[in-house]
């Protein structure tokens, strides 16, 4: 009898401890409801009005008058009018290509980063470049390729904008890339032009030609969903074997 009584007592104690632990983590419905009311109200947060909150609610919700200040910010910045008319000239195109070339070691190379970065991981870059956004006159272009885990493996910082930054001489290199491809050819006047550059690492055409693209390179119909339905890739630029390239033994590129 004494052993049974001891077992019952221990079970009651353990049950009470478990219930108290769970209740302390989650908080009561009244506590969390009062905190949400405080967080969404315009009244200043006071210590007398705040109730203790659970750890779970602490992780998932912001509190205070500015709790929703960052909600939807990047979505709003990325909003563009895809139906806006595109007005551009050949001079705009030449200026866009010149600016594009200034941020590359050679035509077709990964663009350099024109601003200082503190990269702790891909989210630091994708915050602006995942979908692209425009802030005033500054445009963060959309990535033209899928997400990779190390952006700076290909994209290097062009120059440190700090006034006291140490001067670093550019590397001595006489490498010269190929001349830019120019415009795509047309099967007949008025036909959709072919894609005049390789499509490797550029599967997303909207990066350069979409609503956030440079004036001179924008497409007049960014609302179309399938670019290659009308614009055919150039097999020679994509180094496709069927293009009649002079391949080495076993079909390898020379």
N, C-alpha and C positions, 0 to 999 in steps of 0.2 A: 504493500500500500504506500509506504514511504517513497519507494522508487517511482511509482506511477505519479504521485503528487509532484515529485521533483521534475519528471519529464513534462508534465502539463505546465508547470510554472516556467520552465525554460522555453517551451513553445510559445507561451503568451509573451514573454519578454522579447523573443526574436521577432514575433509578428509585430509587436509595437514598435520595435526599432526600425524594421523594414518600412512600415507605414509612415513613420516620421521622416525617414530618409527620402522616400518618394515625394511626400508632401512638401518637404523643404526644397527639393529640386524644381518641381513644377510650379509651386505656388498655388494659391487658391484662385478660383475664378474671379472672386471679388478683387483680389490684389491686381491681377493682370488686367482686368477690365478698367480699373481706376487708372492704371498707368497708361493704357492706350488712350483714354479720354484726355489725360494730361498732355500726352505727346501730340495729339492732333488739335488741341485747343490753342487759341492765340494768347491765353493768359500766361504770364511769366511763370516758370517753374519755381516753386518754393519748396523748402525742405519740409514744411509742415504738411503739404499736400501729398508728398510722395510716399508711397508704401513700398515695403520690401518686395522685390521681384525675384522670381526664380532664375536659376542659371540658364535654363532652356530659353526663357523669354529674353534674357539678357543677350544671348548670342544672336537671336533672330530678328530683333527689333531695335531701331534707334529711338531715342527719347529726347524730349525737349522741343522748344519752338521751331528749331531748324532741322528736325528729324527727317523731313522729306525734301531737303534742299537739293540733293543730288539725284533724286528719282527722275528718270527719263531725260536727263540732260543731254546725253550723247545721242539719244534718239531724236531729240528736237534739232540738234545741230546738223544731223545727217539728212534732214528733210530738204529735198530739192524738187523743183517743178520739172518733171520729165517732159511736159508738154510745152515748155517755154521755147520759143523760136530760137534757132541757132544762127547767129549772124557772124560770119568770119571771112577773112580774106586770105589771099596767098601770103601777104605780109605777116598775118597772124600765125600762119602755119610755119613760116620760116623762123619767126621769133620763138615759137614753142619748141621747134627742133633744136635751135641754138641753145636755149636754156636747158633742154634735155641733155644735149651733148656736154654741157659744162659740168654736169654732175656725174659723168661717167669716165672711166679711164680710157675706154674706147667704145665705139658703137656696139651695143649689145651686152655690155658689161653691166653688172648690178649697180644701180645708182648709189651714190654716197649719201650719207645722212647730213642734211644741211643745218643741223642744230645740235646742241649739246644733249646728251642722253645720260641717264642713270638707269641702266638696264639690269634689273634683278630677275628678269625672265620675260617670255613673250608677251605677257599681259601689258607690260610697259609700252610696247609698240602697238599692240592690237587695240588698245584703248582708242586710238585715233585712226589707225590704218586698217582695221578689220573690215569696216564698211565704208570708210572715208567720211570726212566731215569738212565743213567750211566755217571758219571763225573770222568774220570781217573779210579782209582781202587775202587771208592765209588759207590755203587749201591743203589738207592732208589727203593725198591720193589713196584710193583703195588698193589693197594688195592685189597683184595680178596673178598670184599663185596661191596654193594651199598653205595652211599654217605649218610652219616648221618651228622647232624648239629653240633654235639659236639664230636670231636675226643677224647678229654681228659677225657670223661666220662668213657671210657674203657682203653685207652692207657695212662699210666703214664710215666713221665720222669724218666729214670733209675737212673741218677746221674747228678748233675750239674757240667759241665766241667770246671767251673771257678776255678782258683787256690785259690781264697780267699772265695770260697763258704763255708757256714757253714756246719759242719759235722752233718748229720742226721742219727741216728742209725736206722737200719731196724726194723720193727715191730716184736714183739715176737709172733711167730706163728709156731705151730708144724704141720700145715696142710700139708698133702702129697697127691698129685694127683695120678691118676692111672698111671700105667706104660704105656709107649708109645706102640702104636699098632704094630709097626714093618711093615713088608712088606705085601702087599695084596696077597691073595691066588689066585691060578690059577686053572681053571677047568681041564687043562691038560698042559703038558710041552709046552711052546711056546704060550699059550693062553694069552690074555691081563689080567693083574692082576686086581683084584678088588680094589676099593678105600679103603685103610686101616684105614681111620679116618672119623669122622663125617664131613658132608658137610655143616652143619649149619654155616653161616658166611664165608663160603669158596666156594661160587658158581663159582668163577673165578679161574680156575686151573692154569692159566698162572702166577698168582701172585708168586707161588713158583716153578712151573715146566716150566715156559715159558723161553724165551731167556734171561731174566734178573734174572732168578732164580739162586740159589746157585749151584756151581759145585757139582755134586753128587745127585742133585734132578731134574736137567733139563730133559725134555723129548727129545728124539731124533727126534721127529716130531712135533715141535711147530706150524707148518702151518696147522695142522688139526683143524677143527672148532668145532667139537662136541665130547668132551672127553667121555661123558657118553654113546656114541653110542657103544663104545667098553669096556670101563672101568665101571663096574657096581658098584654103591654104596652099601655098606654093611648095610643091614637093621638093624642089631643089633647095630652097631655104631650110626646110625641115630635114634635109639630108636623107630623104627617103630613097631606098635602093631602087625603086621603080622609076626614079627620075633620070636614070641613065648616068649616074655618077661612076667615076672610075674607081671601083672598089678594089681593095687588096685581096690577098689570098683568104679564102674562107668567107668572103663577103664583108671583111672588116674595112673600116674607113682608112684611107692612106694616112 
